[in-house]
Amino acid sequence: MRRILRRGFSKLWRCKAVPSTMLMAWRVLENKLATRVNLSIRGVQIERSRSVLCGKEEESCSHLFFGCSFAWRVWCLCYRWLGVLFVSHIEPRFNFDQFRLNLPSESVLIVWNTIWVRVVSEIWSHSNHIILKRGVADGSEVFALVQVKVWS
């Protein structure tokens, strides 16, 4: 199992993204991101543990990036952009592996890994923007930023 995970991480590090973005994606895969659930486990007093994006469930890595209705809208926009039908897994590691499954070449795989990393990164940035600057959840804006950053 560890060998499979290491292989998955080696694919992550080949992405065409800035190192800080890849580090953040790795932290999602390892469940080491400072989500509200992880902060409360570490003893940090949290006023509200619900997700800032949907307000329905506790903000864990699984929920924030893959289970939240907001995140789901962003992923659906990506799937439509890529022209694929997809059923995604809610656990970060399985989602990452599943997202890049059965791709024809290494170069296509690198692009898809980069898209996955950018989506996760933009969802995280957007949730922080809502918390710190009292922004509004906008899935179309997140998706547009993913497209711009993937192509740049």
C-alpha positions as CSV (number, residue, x, y, z in Angstrom):
1,M,0.0,0.0,0.0
2,R,2.8,2.4,0.9
3,R,4.5,1.7,-2.5
4,I,1.2,2.7,-4.3
5,L,1.0,5.9,-2.3
6,R,4.6,6.8,-3.0
7,R,4.0,6.2,-6.7
8,G,1.0,8.5,-6.5
9,F,3.0,11.2,-4.7
10,S,5.8,11.0,-7.4
11,K,3.1,11.7,-9.9
12,L,2.0,14.7,-7.9
13,W,5.5,16.2,-7.8
14,R,5.7,16.1,-11.6
15,C,2.9,18.6,-12.0
16,K,3.5,21.9,-13.8
17,A,2.6,24.1,-10.8
18,V,4.5,26.2,-8.3
19,P,6.0,24.3,-5.4
20,S,3.8,25.9,-2.8
21,T,0.7,24.8,-4.7
22,M,2.0,21.2,-4.9
23,L,2.8,21.3,-1.2
24,M,-0.7,22.4,-0.4
25,A,-2.1,19.5,-2.6
26,W,0.2,17.0,-0.8
27,R,-1.1,18.3,2.5
28,V,-4.7,17.6,1.3
29,L,-3.7,14.1,0.3
30,E,-2.1,13.6,3.8
31,N,-5.0,15.3,5.6
32,K,-2.5,17.8,7.1
33,L,-4.3,20.9,6.0
34,A,-5.6,23.4,8.6
35,T,-9.3,22.6,8.1
36,R,-11.6,23.4,10.9
37,V,-11.8,19.7,11.9
38,N,-8.0,19.3,12.0
39,L,-7.7,22.5,14.0
40,S,-10.2,21.4,16.6
41,I,-8.4,18.0,16.8
42,R,-5.2,19.9,17.6
43,G,-7.0,21.8,20.4
44,V,-7.5,25.1,18.6
45,Q,-10.8,26.8,19.7
46,I,-13.0,27.1,16.6
47,E,-16.2,29.2,16.8
48,R,-17.9,27.3,14.0
49,S,-16.8,23.9,12.5
50,R,-19.1,24.0,9.5
51,S,-17.7,24.6,6.0
52,V,-17.6,28.2,4.9
53,L,-18.4,27.2,1.4
54,C,-21.7,25.3,2.0
55,G,-22.4,25.8,5.7
56,K,-23.9,22.3,5.9
57,E,-21.2,19.9,7.2
58,E,-18.0,20.0,9.2
59,E,-15.0,21.3,7.3
60,S,-12.7,18.3,6.8
61,C,-10.4,17.7,3.8
62,S,-12.7,15.2,2.4
63,H,-15.8,17.4,2.7
64,L,-14.2,20.7,1.7
65,F,-12.6,19.5,-1.6
66,F,-14.8,16.6,-2.7
67,G,-18.0,16.3,-0.6
68,C,-19.2,19.9,-0.4
69,S,-21.8,21.0,-2.9
70,F,-19.7,24.1,-3.8
71,A,-16.6,21.9,-4.6
72,W,-18.9,19.5,-6.5
73,R,-20.0,22.4,-8.8
74,V,-16.4,23.3,-9.4
75,W,-15.4,19.7,-10.2
76,C,-18.4,19.4,-12.6
77,L,-17.3,22.5,-14.5
78,C,-13.9,20.9,-14.8
79,Y,-15.3,17.6,-16.0
80,R,-17.5,19.4,-18.6
81,W,-14.4,21.4,-19.7
82,L,-12.4,18.2,-20.1
83,G,-15.3,16.5,-21.9
84,V,-15.6,13.5,-19.5
85,L,-18.3,11.9,-17.4
86,F,-16.9,11.2,-14.0
87,V,-17.9,9.8,-10.6
88,S,-15.5,11.0,-8.1
89,H,-14.4,9.6,-4.8
90,I,-14.7,11.6,-1.6
91,E,-11.4,10.6,0.0
92,P,-8.5,12.8,-1.3
93,R,-6.0,10.1,-2.1
94,F,-8.5,7.9,-4.0
95,N,-9.9,11.0,-5.8
96,F,-6.4,11.9,-7.0
97,D,-5.7,8.4,-8.2
98,Q,-9.1,8.1,-9.8
99,F,-8.9,11.5,-11.5
100,R,-5.8,10.4,-13.5
101,L,-6.9,6.9,-14.2
102,N,-6.5,5.4,-17.7
103,L,-4.8,8.3,-19.4
104,P,-3.1,7.6,-22.7
105,S,0.3,9.2,-22.2
106,E,2.6,10.6,-19.6
107,S,2.2,14.2,-20.9
108,V,-1.6,14.0,-20.7
109,L,-1.2,12.5,-17.1
110,I,0.9,15.5,-16.1
111,V,-1.7,17.9,-17.4
112,W,-4.5,16.1,-15.6
113,N,-2.5,16.0,-12.3
114,T,-1.9,19.8,-12.7
115,I,-5.6,20.3,-13.2
116,W,-6.4,18.3,-10.0
117,V,-3.8,20.3,-8.1
118,R,-5.1,23.7,-9.3
119,V,-8.7,22.8,-8.5
120,V,-7.8,21.8,-4.9
121,S,-5.6,24.9,-4.6
122,E,-8.3,27.3,-5.8
123,I,-11.0,25.8,-3.6
124,W,-8.7,26.3,-0.6
125,S,-7.8,29.8,-1.7
126,H,-11.4,30.7,-2.2
127,S,-12.4,29.3,1.2
128,N,-9.7,31.4,2.8
129,H,-10.8,34.5,0.9
130,I,-14.3,34.0,2.3
131,I,-13.0,33.7,5.8
132,L,-10.4,36.5,5.7
133,K,-12.0,39.0,3.4
134,R,-15.7,38.1,3.8
135,G,-15.9,37.1,0.2
136,V,-18.8,35.2,-1.4
137,A,-18.7,31.6,-2.7
138,D,-18.5,31.7,-6.5
139,G,-17.8,28.4,-8.2
140,S,-17.6,29.9,-11.7
141,E,-14.8,32.3,-10.4
142,V,-12.9,29.4,-8.9
143,F,-13.2,27.4,-12.2
144,A,-12.1,30.4,-14.3
145,L,-9.0,30.8,-12.1
146,V,-8.3,27.0,-12.5
147,Q,-8.4,27.4,-16.3
148,V,-6.2,30.5,-16.3
149,K,-3.6,29.0,-14.0
150,V,-3.5,25.6,-15.7
151,W,-2.8,27.3,-19.1
152,S,-0.3,29.8,-17.8
